[in-house]
Amino acid sequence: MQFQNTLSFAQQLDRDDPLKSFRKEFVIPDHEGKEAIYFLGNSLGLRPKRTIPYIEKIIQQWDKEGVESFFRGEEPWMQYHDQLVQPLARIVGALPHEVVVMNSLTVNQHLMLVSFYKPEGRRRKILCEGKAFCSDQYMLETHIQQRGLHPEEIIIELHPRESECNLRESDIYAAIEEHQEELALVFLEGANYYTGQVLNMSGIAKAAQKKGMQVGFDLAHAAGNVHLDLHQWNVDFACWCSYKYLNSGPGAIGGVFIHEKHHNDLSLNRFAGWWGHNKSTRFKMQKGFDPIRTAEGWQLSTPSPILYAAHKASLELFEEAGMPAIQKKGQLLSDYLLYLLGEINRTISHHKLRSITPPDAKGCQVSLLMPQKGKAIFNSISEKSVFADWREPDVIRVGPAPLYNTFEEVWQFSQLLQQACIENKI
Ligand SMILES: Cc1ncc(COP(=O)(O)O)c(C=O)c1O
């Protein structure tokens, strides 16, 4: 598309937007009496208006029926999970029984490694990004230690080449090839939290599995943002959080994909709890763990229907909008942002702004590498109604979310950014 740097062009994109009606489904934060430009869907998505009535319904049921609410009422809590699985399966490209909603992201990563990190003989290493999100790094280190192994001997880190910002796909394949006899697991972020780079998950899964490795992805920045087809790609497992693009609220309940090929494998280690036990005998409370033969078999504890309700409020909107349309608009929002960045660079004289997000491997997030006075520029746009985030040492992350952000907001953001650059004389 031939973009233009004008308000009227941005407004035309909004008029043509098939998802434009979804913005009114969300509560938009306020800045001095006007709607703020909220570009932090990659951090904490906004609240759907229907979240409160859905949570209220759970509370009312609790008030009326107490513990019997698990079995009685319009939506018995025992069956509530079933309502979440179908929409989530469409978001991540899974079969419904390959998805389970439980716990939160880092916890689920540990649980998945219990089952899918199987060090044996020489094959005991894990391939991951050198710059993975810190929690993933802590998870890996401590998980490896509790197995009696040493992280420095187990972890193989992938890094961008010198003076580059993103991983080269060919370097990932080269590492898999080079360590083909030692790698037990490849565990990567499907979309990198810092750069927004989206990996070729299908290609990586294929290459690693050809060499006998397990493959898992952290989809915190991918779920609800980019196209996923986990079942077809034959990924072994994946985990995500639901408070970012999935708009299910702070501390929202997480999600896990476990490929159906593993559901009946009782030789896999797992940490068990009664919620993962065969539903028909769960309340007999007998000895001997008999896992549900779906992804639900990895559950441990009684889930919170309140968190389920918040999740359902958002997932319904994904069902109504459809993932292909969401993904398409996310691309267009970030493409427009990248175009406007080029426009800003034409007006500032000394140091240019640079996106470190690969234009051909991204979702809706764009990460801007700030040349100097970056923090001052960030503070300036924040004071003027922009919600973005600053990541040390020099990156501003901007994540316009397709369900509630507009092209006009992208244009307004670029105007504020340009003004802040000029004021700071960069
Ligand atoms: C890529 C990535 N992985 C892991 C986490 C940690 O998630 P949680 O705090 O839900 O465990 C985050 C949180 O933002 C993240 O962005």
The ligand as an ORCA input file, in Angstrom:
! r2SCAN-3c Opt
* xyz 0 1
  C       8.509    -13.215     26.721
  C       8.054    -13.331     28.138
  N       8.274    -14.471     28.801
  C       7.913    -14.613     30.082
  C       7.281    -13.604     30.769
  C       6.913    -13.807     32.211
  O       5.544    -13.991     32.348
  P       4.851    -14.290     33.762
  O       5.214    -13.163     34.675
  O       3.383    -14.292     33.442
  O       5.346    -15.585     34.234
  C       7.016    -12.399     30.108
  C       6.347    -11.290     30.809
  O       6.141    -10.220     30.323
  C       7.426    -12.255     28.760
  O       7.233    -11.124     28.084
*
